[in-house]
Amino acid sequence: MITSKKSSFNPFPVYLHNMRSWDDHWQLADRLRASKCKWILSSYDMPEIHSLYDGCNIISVQSFSGMRVKKNDTKRTLNKEVLITNFSPPLQPYQKLESGQIALNL
């Protein structure tokens, strides 16, 4: 089960559970499919995740992480992830801001 707690510094939940096995992923997928609310999940962009959430809306996203490719290099690691929803996102799910960041229109 995914648990969370709030700290005195941060009023938002701090998640204490990491997905350590595929059984955890299957349990989460089952719970999300059974839910009656709209949800968005981010995960790795890999065939197993696409298969697990077949029938859901999957949007590929990429971003550079704070991690460097090499220890003394300025290049950053490119993260390839997906956003998965149980609802149809707008035709244009994002907009580029002047700062270069992307805002989701979900």
N, C-alpha and C positions, 0 to 999 in steps of 0.2 A: 504494500500500500504506500502511496505517496503521502508523506506527512509534511507539514510546514509549521513554522512558528514565526511570530513577530518579535522583533527586538526593540529595545528602547531607542535605538538609533534609526531604525527603519520601520515604518508602519506597514510595509508590504511583506507578504510571506517570504520566508527564506526556505527554499526547498532542501530537504535533507536526504532525498533519495536519488541515487543515480541508477540508470538502467544498466545493470551489470550482466544480464543474460537475455537471451531471446525470449525466455519465458516471461520476463518482465515486460518486454515489448508486446507480446501477445496479450497479456493481461490488460495493459493500458489500452490497446486497440479494442479489446472486447468492451471495456468500460466506456470508452468514448463512443463506440457504435450504439451502446445501450442508452446513452444520455439523451435527454430531450432538449438540451440547450445547444446553441451554436458554439463551436469550439475551433480553435486554431492551434496547431501543434507544429513546432519546428523540429526537424530531425536531419540526419545525414542523408545526402542524395546517393542512395545505393539501391540496387535492384531489390533487395530483400524488403526495404521499407516501401518501395513502390508496390510490391506484391502484397504486403501486409495491409496496405490502405487502398487496395484496388476498389474502385467505385467512389472514392472520395476525390475531391479537387486537390490537385498537387501542383504547386507553383515552384519552379526552380529559382533559387536566389544564390548569389555569390557575394562575398565580402572579404576584405582583407582583415586578418586577425591582428592582434597586437603581438603575436609571436613572429619572430624573425625566422627566415628560411635557414640561415646559418648564424652562428653566434655573433660574429663581428660584421654582419651584413646589414644593409638598410632595407633590403627587400623583405616583404611580409608574406606570410603564408596565405594562400587563397583558399578560403573555406567554400565548399560547394554544399549547400543545404537545400532543403525543401520546406515550404510552408504547406501544411495539409489542413483542409477545412472540410466540414460536413455541410457547407452551404456554397452556393455559387457566388464567387467573387465578382465584382464589377468587371466589365470588359477591359477597362484600364485599371488594373489593381494597384498601381503606384504612380507617383509623380516625382520628378526630379526637382529638388529644391535648389535655390541659388548657391547654397553652401556646398553643393555636390552630393549631399545626402539624398536618400530616397525616402519618401513618406508613403506608407501603405494606405490605400483607400478602402480598407476592409471594414 
